[in-house]
Amino acid sequence: MLDGNSLTYRAFFALPTDMATASGQVTNAVFGFTSMFAYMVKDQQPDGVLVAFDRPEPTFRHEANPLYKAQR
């Protein structure tokens, strides 16, 4: 299981932001995520893979604890 948000964040800041499409859409996070993901799968050879991402809206954890991820 992979933390998709963490991997995407790492990919975005690890590569230059001049990686973009012809229309200017920055693609460094997509390229970096895909490269790191492919390397991990090749290196670890898992039977299966699950990538989890945080939801953009508040969840039951925010209701239970208003300070949950308050600094993010």
C-alpha positions in Angstrom: 0.0 0.0 0.0 1.3 3.4 -1.0 0.5 6.9 0.3 -0.4 8.6 -2.9 -0.4 12.1 -1.5 3.0 11.7 0.0 4.4 10.2 -3.2 2.9 13.0 -5.4 4.2 15.7 -3.1 7.7 14.2 -3.2 7.5 13.9 -7.0 6.4 17.5 -7.4 9.2 19.0 -5.3 11.9 16.6 -6.6 11.7 17.6 -10.2 11.9 21.0 -12.0 8.7 22.8 -12.6 9.7 23.5 -16.2 8.4 20.1 -17.2 5.1 21.0 -18.9 2.8 20.4 -21.8 2.7 22.7 -24.8 -0.2 24.5 -23.2 1.8 25.1 -20.0 0.3 22.5 -17.7 3.0 21.4 -15.3 3.6 17.7 -15.4 6.6 17.1 -13.1 4.4 15.5 -10.4 2.8 13.1 -12.9 6.1 12.1 -14.4 7.8 11.7 -11.0 4.9 9.8 -9.5 4.8 7.4 -12.4 8.6 6.9 -12.5 8.8 6.2 -8.7 5.8 4.0 -8.8 7.2 1.9 -11.7 10.5 1.6 -10.0 8.9 0.4 -6.8 6.8 -2.2 -8.6 9.8 -3.4 -10.5 12.1 -3.5 -7.5 9.6 -5.0 -5.0 7.6 -7.2 -7.4 4.5 -7.2 -5.3 1.5 -9.5 -5.8 -0.8 -6.4 -5.8 -0.6 -2.7 -5.3 -3.0 -0.3 -3.5 -2.5 3.5 -3.7 -4.5 5.6 -1.3 -5.1 9.3 -1.5 -6.6 11.7 1.1 -10.1 13.0 0.4 -10.3 16.7 -0.3 -13.3 17.3 2.0 -13.5 16.8 5.7 -14.1 13.3 7.1 -15.3 11.8 10.3 -11.8 12.3 11.7 -12.2 16.1 11.4 -15.5 15.9 13.2 -14.0 13.8 16.0 -11.0 16.1 16.3 -11.1 19.6 14.8 -7.3 19.8 15.0 -6.8 16.7 12.7 -4.4 17.8 10.0 -5.0 21.4 11.0 -1.5 22.4 9.9 -1.7 20.9 6.4 
